[in-house]
């Protein structure tokens, strides 16, 4: 595989190199100890871990299932675990897919554009699979239904399975997680999204999409220049963390400066790289702007730098 990756980065895109993004994995393990993601750890591949939001809905932190290590290049926003979007307990990652698995697998469908707006005329209890609304005009089985304001705590989406015009009742799956009061806003539309995808399997394609945007802005960028731009424009999230691994003596997740010092060491000059976050959380807008700024000055003959900076 190393030979394959070398060919892709040496010869792909007319010698500018293919961008190779790999997920760090969802085992919450140290890759330097387990070597469970060897492709992600290869020096010409981009290793992507996952960040998420803490329960305050503002602070960015490590996704609890994300693996980590010295070869992580950067991280991207994802879910806080393996559950659907249900703030503040879980912050899920939304994705444009209509694949509905059996309801016990908890896909939680969401409408893309609300074609119909109504409200609850009776309170709905948690674990209910049927609600009564003001009107069922335009509602049909297969659509997605959203209870509550988008993004608010307790808001949840389901797929409609049956509509009864005689009683203005709507049946759906899976059952509700939360109770909803009379008057709760209800939006119905095409089933376009689910909110339980996540982990590093979500973070890696987010980064790949940003890489594609960068090449659209500047097709002459070499693979390592894309990597370096993503690193230098990344945001140093959770900069003051004191994360440890399984033992208090370890400082696995701490940010380190260029000399490998952590914030409690004398002479610490500020965060550069972390085994949890790599060089930080990717910033799509900043990365594309930097790529565009380099247009016209990029040389395909630039020397390929050595392997990435390692923390710890």
C-alpha positions as CSV (number, residue, x, y, z in Angstrom):
1,X,0.0,0.0,0.0
2,X,2.9,2.4,0.6
3,X,4.0,1.9,-3.0
4,X,0.4,2.6,-4.1
5,X,0.2,5.8,-2.1
6,X,3.6,6.9,-3.4
7,X,2.5,6.4,-7.0
8,X,-0.7,8.3,-6.4
9,X,1.1,11.3,-4.8
10,X,4.0,11.3,-7.2
11,X,2.2,10.8,-10.5
12,X,-1.5,11.5,-9.9
13,X,-3.0,14.8,-11.2
14,X,-0.1,15.1,-13.7
15,X,2.5,14.9,-11.0
16,X,0.8,17.2,-8.5
17,X,-0.5,14.2,-6.5
18,X,-3.8,12.8,-5.4
19,X,-5.2,13.9,-2.0
20,X,-5.5,10.9,0.3
21,X,-7.8,11.4,3.3
22,X,-8.2,8.6,5.9
23,X,-10.2,8.5,9.1
24,X,-8.4,8.0,12.4
25,X,-11.0,5.4,13.5
26,X,-13.7,5.3,16.2
27,X,-12.1,3.2,18.9
28,X,-10.8,6.1,21.2
29,X,-7.4,4.4,21.0
30,X,-3.9,5.7,20.6
31,X,-2.8,4.9,17.1
32,X,0.8,5.0,18.1
33,X,0.2,2.0,20.4
34,X,-2.5,0.1,18.5
35,X,-1.5,0.7,14.8
36,X,-5.1,0.1,14.0
37,X,-5.2,2.6,11.1
38,X,-2.0,2.1,9.2
39,X,-3.2,3.8,6.0
40,X,-4.2,6.9,7.9
41,X,-0.8,6.9,9.6
42,X,1.2,6.8,6.4
43,X,3.2,10.0,5.9
44,X,1.6,10.8,2.5
45,X,-2.0,10.3,3.7
46,X,-4.0,12.8,5.7
47,X,-5.1,11.4,9.1
48,X,-8.4,12.9,10.2
49,X,-9.8,12.8,13.8
50,X,-13.2,14.0,14.9
51,X,-14.2,17.0,17.0
52,X,-17.6,17.9,18.3
53,X,-19.4,20.3,20.7
54,X,-19.5,20.0,24.4
55,X,-22.8,20.0,26.3
56,X,-22.8,23.8,26.4
57,X,-23.3,23.8,22.6
58,X,-20.3,26.2,22.1
59,X,-17.0,24.6,23.3
60,X,-15.3,22.5,20.6
61,X,-13.7,19.3,22.0
62,X,-12.7,15.8,21.0
63,X,-15.5,13.4,19.9
64,X,-15.4,10.8,22.6
65,X,-15.1,7.8,20.1
66,X,-12.4,9.4,18.0
67,X,-9.0,7.7,18.0
68,X,-5.9,9.9,18.2
69,X,-2.1,9.8,17.9
70,X,1.0,11.6,16.7
71,X,0.1,11.1,13.0
72,X,-3.2,13.0,13.1
73,X,-3.0,15.9,10.7
74,X,-6.3,17.7,11.6
75,X,-9.8,17.1,12.8
76,X,-13.2,18.1,11.5
77,X,-16.6,18.5,13.2
78,X,-18.6,15.4,13.7
79,X,-21.0,13.8,16.1
80,X,-20.3,13.6,19.8
81,X,-20.7,9.8,19.8
82,X,-22.8,7.2,18.0
83,X,-26.2,8.8,18.7
84,X,-28.5,11.1,16.7
85,X,-28.6,14.9,17.1
86,X,-30.2,15.5,20.5
87,X,-28.7,18.6,22.2
88,X,-27.3,19.1,24.7
89,X,-26.7,15.4,25.3
90,X,-25.6,14.6,21.8
91,X,-24.6,16.8,18.9
92,X,-25.2,14.7,15.8
93,X,-23.8,15.2,12.3
94,X,-26.4,15.8,9.6
95,X,-26.0,14.1,6.2
96,X,-27.9,14.2,2.9
97,X,-29.0,10.6,2.7
98,X,-32.4,9.0,2.5
99,X,-31.3,5.5,3.5
100,X,-33.7,4.4,6.2
101,X,-32.7,1.3,8.0
102,X,-35.0,-0.6,10.4
103,X,-36.4,1.9,13.0
104,X,-34.6,0.2,15.9
105,X,-31.3,1.4,14.3
106,X,-32.4,5.0,15.1
107,X,-31.8,6.9,11.9
108,X,-34.1,9.8,12.8
109,X,-35.1,11.2,9.4
110,X,-35.3,14.9,8.8
111,X,-37.0,17.0,6.2
112,X,-34.8,19.0,3.9
113,X,-37.3,21.7,2.9
114,X,-40.6,22.0,4.9
115,X,-43.5,21.8,2.4
116,X,-46.1,21.9,5.1
117,X,-46.2,23.6,8.5
118,X,-48.7,22.7,11.3
119,X,-48.7,22.3,15.1
120,X,-49.7,19.8,17.7
121,X,-53.2,20.1,19.0
122,X,-52.6,17.5,21.7
123,X,-49.6,17.0,23.9
124,X,-47.3,14.1,22.7
125,X,-45.7,11.9,25.3
126,X,-42.2,10.5,25.0
127,X,-42.2,7.1,23.3
128,X,-45.3,8.0,21.4
129,X,-45.6,6.9,17.7
130,X,-48.7,8.9,16.9
131,X,-49.5,12.6,17.2
132,X,-52.6,14.8,16.5
133,X,-51.9,18.0,14.5
134,X,-54.0,21.0,13.3
135,X,-54.1,19.7,9.7
136,X,-52.8,16.8,7.7
137,X,-53.3,18.4,4.3
138,X,-50.3,17.5,2.1
139,X,-48.9,15.0,4.6
140,X,-48.2,11.5,3.3
141,X,-46.4,8.3,4.3
142,X,-42.7,8.4,3.5
143,X,-42.2,12.1,4.3
144,X,-40.1,13.3,7.2
145,X,-41.7,15.2,10.1
146,X,-39.9,17.5,12.5
147,X,-41.2,18.3,16.0
148,X,-39.9,21.7,17.4
149,X,-37.7,24.5,16.1
150,X,-34.7,23.3,14.0
151,X,-31.6,23.0,16.2
152,X,-33.4,23.5,19.5
153,X,-33.0,21.1,22.4
154,X,-35.7,18.4,22.2
155,X,-36.3,18.9,18.5
156,X,-36.5,15.6,16.7
157,X,-37.3,14.2,13.3
158,X,-39.1,11.0,12.2
159,X,-40.5,9.3,9.1
160,X,-44.3,9.3,8.5
161,X,-45.7,5.8,8.1
162,X,-49.5,6.6,8.0
163,X,-51.8,9.6,7.9
164,X,-55.5,9.6,9.1
165,X,-57.4,12.6,7.7
166,X,-60.5,11.7,9.8
167,X,-58.7,12.3,13.1
168,X,-55.8,14.5,11.9
169,X,-53.4,12.0,13.3
170,X,-49.9,11.1,12.0
171,X,-48.1,7.9,12.7
172,X,-44.3,7.7,12.4
173,X,-41.2,5.7,13.3
174,X,-39.2,5.4,15.5
175,X,-41.0,6.5,18.7
176,X,-40.4,10.0,20.2
177,X,-37.5,10.6,22.6
178,X,-39.1,13.7,24.2
179,X,-42.5,14.9,25.2
180,X,-43.9,17.9,23.2
181,X,-46.5,20.4,24.4
182,X,-49.7,21.5,22.6
183,X,-48.8,24.1,20.0
184,X,-45.3,22.6,19.3
185,X,-44.4,23.6,15.7
186,X,-44.4,20.7,13.2
187,X,-42.7,20.9,9.8
188,X,-43.2,18.2,7.1
189,X,-41.3,17.7,3.9
190,X,-39.3,15.4,1.7
191,X,-37.2,12.9,3.7
192,X,-33.7,14.3,2.8
193,X,-31.5,13.9,5.9
194,X,-30.6,11.9,8.9
195,X,-28.8,13.1,12.0
196,X,-27.0,10.1,13.4
197,X,-24.1,9.7,11.1
198,X,-20.8,10.7,12.6
199,X,-17.4,9.6,13.9
200,X,-14.3,9.9,11.9
201,X,-16.1,8.4,9.0
202,X,-18.0,11.7,8.8
203,X,-14.9,13.9,9.6
204,X,-12.7,12.4,6.8
205,X,-15.1,13.2,3.9
206,X,-15.7,16.7,5.3
207,X,-12.0,17.3,4.9
208,X,-11.9,15.6,1.5
209,X,-14.7,18.0,0.4
210,X,-12.7,21.0,1.6
211,X,-9.7,19.6,-0.3
212,X,-11.8,19.5,-3.5
213,X,-12.9,23.1,-2.9
214,X,-9.2,24.1,-2.6
215,X,-8.3,22.4,-5.9
216,X,-11.3,24.1,-7.5
217,X,-9.9,27.5,-6.4
218,X,-6.3,26.5,-7.4
219,X,-5.9,23.3,-9.5
220,X,-2.1,23.7,-9.4
221,X,-1.7,22.9,-5.7
222,X,0.4,19.9,-5.0
223,X,-0.9,17.3,-2.5
224,X,1.5,18.4,0.2
225,X,0.6,22.1,-0.3
226,X,-3.1,21.3,0.3
227,X,-2.1,19.4,3.5
228,X,0.1,22.3,4.7
229,X,-2.7,24.9,4.0
230,X,-5.2,22.8,5.9
231,X,-2.8,22.6,8.8
232,X,-1.8,26.3,8.9
233,X,-5.4,27.6,8.6
234,X,-6.8,25.1,11.2
235,X,-8.3,26.4,14.4
236,X,-6.6,25.5,17.7
237,X,-9.7,24.4,19.4
238,X,-9.8,23.5,23.1
239,X,-6.4,25.2,23.6
240,X,-6.3,25.1,27.4
241,X,-7.2,21.4,27.8
242,X,-5.5,19.2,30.3
243,X,-6.6,16.0,28.7
244,X,-5.0,12.8,29.7
245,X,-5.4,9.3,28.6
246,X,-6.0,6.4,31.0
247,X,-3.6,7.6,33.6
248,X,-3.1,11.0,35.2
249,X,0.6,11.0,34.4
250,X,-0.1,10.9,30.7
251,X,-0.7,14.1,28.7
252,X,-1.8,12.5,25.5
253,X,-4.3,15.1,24.3
254,X,-2.4,18.2,25.5
255,X,-1.4,20.8,22.9
256,X,2.4,21.1,22.3
257,X,4.6,23.8,20.9
258,X,7.3,23.3,18.3
259,X,9.7,22.0,20.9
260,X,7.2,19.5,22.3
261,X,6.4,21.4,25.4
262,X,3.0,21.5,27.0
263,X,1.4,24.5,28.6
264,X,2.6,23.7,32.1
265,X,6.3,23.4,30.9
266,X,8.6,26.4,31.2
267,X,9.1,28.2,28.0
268,X,5.9,27.0,26.4
269,X,5.3,29.2,23.3
270,X,1.7,28.2,22.5
271,X,-0.3,25.4,20.8
272,X,1.0,23.9,17.6
273,X,0.0,20.3,17.5
274,X,-2.1,17.9,19.5
275,X,-2.5,14.1,19.3
276,X,-6.3,14.7,19.7
277,X,-6.7,17.4,17.0
278,X,-3.5,17.3,14.9
279,X,-2.9,20.9,13.9
280,X,-6.5,21.9,14.7
281,X,-10.0,21.8,13.4
282,X,-10.2,22.5,9.7
283,X,-11.4,25.9,8.5
284,X,-13.0,25.6,5.1
285,X,-13.3,29.3,4.3
286,X,-9.7,30.1,5.4
287,X,-8.2,27.1,3.5
288,X,-10.0,28.0,0.3
289,X,-9.0,31.7,0.6
290,X,-5.4,30.6,1.1
291,X,-5.5,28.2,-1.8
292,X,-6.9,31.0,-4.0
293,X,-4.3,33.5,-2.8
294,X,-1.6,31.1,-4.0
295,X,-3.0,30.7,-7.5
296,X,-0.5,31.8,-10.2
297,X,2.5,31.3,-7.8
298,X,2.2,27.5,-7.3
299,X,5.0,25.5,-8.9
300,X,4.4,21.8,-9.6
301,X,8.1,21.2,-9.2
302,X,8.1,22.2,-5.5
303,X,10.0,19.7,-3.3
304,X,7.9,17.4,-1.3
305,X,8.5,18.0,2.4
306,X,9.3,15.2,4.9
307,X,6.8,13.5,7.2
308,X,4.4,15.5,9.3
309,X,5.3,17.0,12.7
310,X,4.5,14.6,15.5
311,X,3.4,15.4,19.0
312,X,4.6,13.7,22.0
